[in-house]
Amino acid sequence: MLEGLVRELTESGLLSFHTGNVAESRRLNIPRTAYYWYGGFVAKRVAMMLGCYDIYLWNEMMRPDSDVVFVGDARNVVACYFIRQQMCRLLKAVRLNWRKQQGAWGSRAELDEAAHRYTQRLAEGIMDNGIFIGGDEQNSYRLYNYAEKHYAWAMR
């Protein structure tokens, strides 16, 4: 599934194998629980696939959500944002549907944890695809420097 998407985007010139100007995506909001169970993994794998960095912008402890920003070539950043957004929407729908189908075999907390574990395994299976548009050492260094300069507080 993702292999075909990346192939089409590359053939259409919508992905880059080289980092031109470093760009960052808009902030992509995600509930903190979803981030820890599957959203963080999806963000990291999508960023690795497309030669970008993902930066988790943790927010105040009292807020139930967080943000993720992608840093890399402008075309790849847009693709990272879109793929991660759609994957997390799909995984959320799967998790809710799986949870609903389970009935009442345990407490609410047990059912929620089982649903999150199921979704986490599904995300790992989908994202384990071997796609990697990595940059060379110089481009990786440029991305890391950009991320560190703009988001040092989030990278600690």
N, C-alpha and C positions, 0 to 999 in steps of 0.2 A: 504494500500500500504506500508507505512513505518512499520506498525506492522509486516507484513510478512518478510520484509527485516531484521529488528532487530532480529526477531525470528530465521531466518536462520543463521545470523551472530553469534548469541549466541550459537546455537546448533553446529555450525561448530568450535567453539572455537576461533572465530575471534574477539569477544568482551569479556571484562572482567567486572565482578561485583566488583572487588577489584582493588585498585590502587597499582600497584607494584612500579616500578621506574617511576618517573615523567618525562614525555617527552613533547616536544612541536612540533607542526606541522611546515611545511614550511609556509611561508607567502602566503596567498591566496588573490590575488589582486581583487578588485572590484571597479567599478566606484562609486564615492561618492554619486551621486543621487540614484543609485540602492541600495546602502547600507542603506540610510536613509528611503527609501520607503519600501523595503522588505528584503534586504540582511541581515541587522542587526537582524531583527526578526528571520529569518531562522537560522542564526548563533547561536543566544542565545538559541533557542528551541532545535536545534540539540545538542548543548553542554549540555543542561539540560537533554535531553533524554539519553545521553551516559555517564553521570557522568564526564564531563569536564568543563573547563572554556573557554569562548571565550574572546579574548582581541582585542579590536578595536585599531589598530595602526593608528591614524590620522596622516596625513602627512601635509606638508606645505599647506597653504591656496591656493596657486596658482596652485597646482596639482589637476587634476580632479578625482583622484582615491585615494584609501586607501587600507590598508591591514588588514587582520584578522589572528590571530594565535590562535590555540587551545592548551590547556595545560591539561594533564591528563595521564592516562595509555596509553602506546604506541599504543596498538591495538585500543583503543577507539579514540585516536587522529587521526589515519589514517582513521577510519570510519567517523569521524566528517568532516574531510577535504573533503573526497570524496562525502559524502552525500550533504554537503553544496554546493560544486562546481557544482554538477549535478542539484540540486534543483534550483540554481540561473540561470544556463544555460536554464533550462526548463522554469522558470518564465520569463526570458528575451524574449524567443521565443514567449511565450503566450502573453506577453505585446505588442510586435511588431506586432503580427498577429491581436490582438484585435484592436490596433490603426489603422491598415490598413483597417480593415473592417468597421470602423466607418464613413468613408467618410469625408466630409468637413462641419460639422455642427457647428463648432466654430473656434476660433483662434487656432493657433498652440499650444500656452500655455495651453488653455483650454483642448484641445485634449490630450496633454501630461499628464496633471494632472489627467484627467479622466482615462487614461490608467494606470497610476501609482496607483491610488486608486483601480481600478479593480484588478490589480496584487497583491496589498497589502491584499485585502480581500481574494483572492484566496490562498495566502501564509498562512494567518491566519487559513483558513479552513483546509488546508492540514496539517499544523503543530499542530493543536489542536487534539492530539491523545491519550493523557494520558500515553504515554510511559515515564518511568523515571527510569534510572539506577543511582540512587543517591548513593553517598558514605556516610559512617558514618561521624561523626563530625571530627574525627582525619584525615581521608583522605581529606575531604573538606579543613581543615586547612592547610594540606601539600600543596595542589594545590594552595590555596590562597597565602601562603607564597612564593611559587616558582614564581607565577605571579607577586607578589609585588616586589620581589627581582630583577627580570629580566626586568619588564615592568612598574616600578613605575610611570614613566613619562606619560604613556598612561592610567593609572588607576585613574588619578585625575579628 
